[in-house]
Amino acid sequence: MSKQTMTMEELLALEEVSSKTLSVGDTVEGKVVSITKNGIWLDLGKFGGGLVVGPEVRDKSVVSGLKIGDTITASVLEMEYDGGNALLSLRKASKEKAWTRLVKMADSKELISLKPLDANKGGLIMEAEGVRGFLPVSQLSTENYPRVSDKDEIQIRLSSLLGKPMDVIVLDANEKENKLIFSEKEAKKGEMSEVINKFA
């Protein structure tokens, strides 16, 4: 379409798009154009090129299954790097997406099934969306609550729950404070409410 046949609205829209620039911290989508052992090059469209380097490129969990032509999301770490390309992070963008999903889960009180990975005297360590969180003893259901006063005994009881699926909800998700709290007690309350509502 030539500029002569463009409407004023289209010209303004085009101007708005071309005036947008990238900033450090922005999340962008790019198409993978090259993958080497030293880096992943992305075509960021109107923003030019982007490059992922360093430990992320060697991390199998980050690059596994990635192929040329894939469209992926990345975070901008630096604007001018290696010949004008933006320096990008896949892990940071992935982490931001995970926290967004966790906040939604907390808001919706969505029931999820998780297996405890570790235990200490204060509670259980669990992971959701690749982020580690904590289920305090006070947030265990009555059936799993350790009714003992000795702290070492509490840890032994909690350790018996490791690897066993538990229905929980995300009680609190705060990326800035890196705080993720789960509750089995609240999840059970929700299940009980559903049962009561069915018979009401």
Residue pairs with C-beta under 8 A, 6 or more apart in sequence:
1 10
3 11
6 14
17 46
18 46
20 46
21 47
22 28
22 44
22 47
22 76
22 79
22 86
23 76
23 79
24 76
24 77
24 78
24 79
25 75
25 76
26 75
26 76
27 73
27 74
27 75
27 76
27 93
27 96
28 44
28 47
28 50
28 73
28 74
28 75
28 76
28 86
28 88
29 44
29 71
29 72
29 73
29 74
30 42
30 43
30 44
30 45
30 50
30 71
30 72
30 74
30 88
31 42
31 43
31 69
31 70
31 71
32 40
32 41
32 42
32 66
32 67
32 68
32 69
32 70
32 71
32 72
33 41
33 42
33 43
33 68
34 40
34 41
34 68
35 41
35 63
35 66
35 67
35 68
37 57
37 58
38 53
38 57
39 51
39 52
39 53
39 57
40 51
40 52
40 57
40 63
40 66
40 90
41 49
41 50
41 51
41 85
42 49
42 50
42 51
42 52
42 72
42 74
42 88
43 49
43 50
44 50
44 86
47 86
48 84
48 85
48 86
49 84
49 85
49 86
50 74
50 76
50 85
50 86
50 87
50 88
51 81
51 82
51 85
51 86
51 87
51 88
52 74
52 87
52 88
52 89
52 90
53 87
56 62
56 63
56 89
56 90
56 91
57 63
59 91
62 90
62 91
62 94
63 90
66 72
72 90
73 90
73 93
73 94
73 97
74 88
74 89
74 90
74 92
74 93
75 88
75 89
75 92
75 93
75 96
76 86
76 87
76 88
77 86
77 87
77 88
77 89
77 92
78 86
78 87
79 86
79 87
80 86
81 87
94 130
95 130
95 131
96 175
98 129
98 130
98 131
99 129
99 131
99 173
99 175
101 129
102 128
102 129
102 131
102 170
102 173
102 180
103 173
103 175
104 110
105 112
105 128
105 169
105 170
105 173
106 169
106 170
106 171
106 172
106 173
109 169
109 186
109 190
110 169
110 170
111 167
111 168
111 169
111 187
111 190
111 191
112 128
112 167
112 168
112 169
112 170
113 165
113 166
113 167
113 168
114 126
114 127
114 128
114 165
114 166
114 168
114 182
115 126
115 162
115 163
115 164
115 165
115 166
116 124
116 125
116 126
116 135
116 158
116 161
116 162
116 163
116 164
116 166
117 124
117 125
117 126
117 127
117 132
117 162
118 124
118 125
118 162
119 125
119 155
119 158
119 159
119 161
119 162
120 155
120 158
121 151
121 152
121 154
121 155
122 134
122 136
122 137
123 134
123 135
123 136
123 137
123 138
123 139
123 140
123 158
124 134
124 135
124 140
124 158
124 161
124 162
125 132
125 133
125 134
125 135
126 132
126 133
126 134
126 135
126 166
126 168
126 182
127 133
128 170
128 180
128 182
131 180
132 180
133 170
133 179
133 180
133 181
133 182
134 180
134 181
134 182
135 166
135 168
135 181
135 182
135 183
135 184
136 181
137 145
137 146
137 154
137 158
138 185
139 171
139 181
139 182
139 183
139 184
139 185
139 186
140 146
140 184
140 185
141 184
141 185
141 187
141 188
142 185
142 188
144 161
144 166
144 184
146 153
146 154
146 157
146 158
148 154
148 157
166 184
167 184
167 187
167 188
167 191
168 182
168 183
168 184
168 187
169 182
169 183
169 186
169 187
169 190
170 180
170 181
170 182
171 181
171 182
171 183
171 186
172 179
172 180
172 181
173 179
173 180
173 181
174 180
